Amino acid sequence: MKRFELERSATEKLIIEESEFKGHQLVSLRIYFLSDDEQWLPTKKGVTFKREQLDDVLAALTQIKSA
């Protein structure tokens, strides 16, 4: 499974990753934060969608980018 990390600040990053749940291929975008004990932990801020929706999500993001 692929995983990408985009730094937002010294204590926050956006993680984009593939996963599988109950036979469904998923894509997740989630904010992680650096805890006091130096571990990266997920926040409630994020979204998960089926991989089959990825083209629609990318099309929407492309339209937002070009607006």
C-alpha positions as CSV (number, residue, x, y, z in Angstrom):
1,M,0.0,0.0,0.0
2,K,1.2,3.5,-0.8
3,R,1.6,6.3,1.8
4,F,2.6,9.9,1.3
5,E,3.3,12.5,4.0
6,L,3.0,16.2,3.5
7,E,4.4,18.5,6.2
8,R,2.0,21.2,7.4
9,S,4.2,22.4,10.3
10,A,6.8,21.1,12.7
11,T,4.0,19.3,14.7
12,E,1.4,18.5,12.0
13,K,1.4,16.6,8.7
14,L,-1.1,15.4,6.2
15,I,-0.9,11.6,5.5
16,I,-2.5,10.2,2.3
17,E,-2.6,6.5,2.1
18,E,-4.3,3.5,0.6
19,S,-5.9,0.8,2.8
20,E,-8.4,-2.0,2.7
21,F,-11.5,-2.6,4.9
22,K,-14.0,-5.4,4.5
23,G,-12.8,-6.0,0.9
24,H,-13.1,-2.3,-0.1
25,Q,-10.1,-0.5,-1.4
26,L,-9.9,2.9,0.3
27,V,-8.0,6.2,0.1
28,S,-7.6,8.3,3.3
29,L,-6.4,11.8,3.9
30,R,-5.9,12.5,7.5
31,I,-4.1,15.1,9.7
32,Y,-1.6,13.7,12.2
33,F,0.0,15.5,15.1
34,L,3.3,15.0,17.0
35,S,2.4,14.0,20.6
36,D,4.3,14.9,23.7
37,D,6.1,11.6,23.6
38,E,7.3,12.2,20.0
39,Q,4.8,9.9,18.3
40,W,2.7,10.8,15.2
41,L,-1.0,10.3,16.0
42,P,-4.1,10.7,13.9
43,T,-6.6,13.4,14.5
44,K,-10.4,13.4,13.8
45,K,-9.6,15.7,10.9
46,G,-9.7,13.8,7.7
47,V,-11.7,11.9,5.1
48,T,-11.8,8.3,3.8
49,F,-13.4,7.3,0.5
50,K,-13.6,4.3,-1.8
51,R,-10.8,4.1,-4.4
52,E,-13.4,3.9,-7.1
53,Q,-14.4,7.5,-6.2
54,L,-10.8,8.8,-6.7
55,D,-11.3,10.0,-10.3
56,D,-14.3,12.1,-9.2
57,V,-12.4,13.5,-6.2
58,L,-9.4,14.4,-8.4
59,A,-11.7,16.0,-11.0
60,A,-13.3,18.2,-8.3
61,L,-9.9,19.2,-6.9
62,T,-8.6,20.1,-10.4
63,Q,-11.6,22.3,-10.9
64,I,-11.0,24.0,-7.6
65,K,-7.3,24.5,-8.5
66,S,-8.1,26.1,-11.8
67,A,-10.8,28.4,-10.5
